[in-house]
Amino acid sequence: MAKSSQANTDQMTHSLRDTIVAMVRRDGPDLSARQLAVFLTCYLSDNAHTVRGLAAELNVSKPAITRALDRLEDLRLARRTADPMDRRSVLITHTPQGNGFLRDLRTIVNETSAAAQEKVAAPVRKAPRARRTEELRRAS
């Protein structure tokens, strides 16, 4: 892997970590990776979602999607409603609390991303001891 590609991957990984830490520290629900994947899949798309469709899109079982939706419903981040076109099917719909959670998540992502970019842009300063060691090595 190229050096710049590795650095970019490391930066994104650190940004993801910082985002998750910020979410855990804030007041509000903690979601598992699966619950967050289901939530984001539903909220970042205008398409109607069903348990069957989410299971296929995320490549996980329908029972796993159902458990994630149970938790999202308990937290009032999503709601299941009957499909008016096919009463056998259930649609996942947005809630005001879910819209607020997404807004908070976007804010956190923006803040951690900005902080990561500031770190990259800041000049790297060596610790005084490392500088002295390097100066001594050059002098010899």
ABEGO torsion letter per residue (X at the ends): XBAAAAAAAAAAAAAAAAAAAAAAABBEBBBBAAAAAAAAAAAABABBBBAAAAAAAAGBBAAAAAAAAAAAAAAGABBBBBBAABAABBBBBBBAAAAAAAAAAAAAAAAAAAAAAAAAABBBBBBAAAAAAAAAAAAX
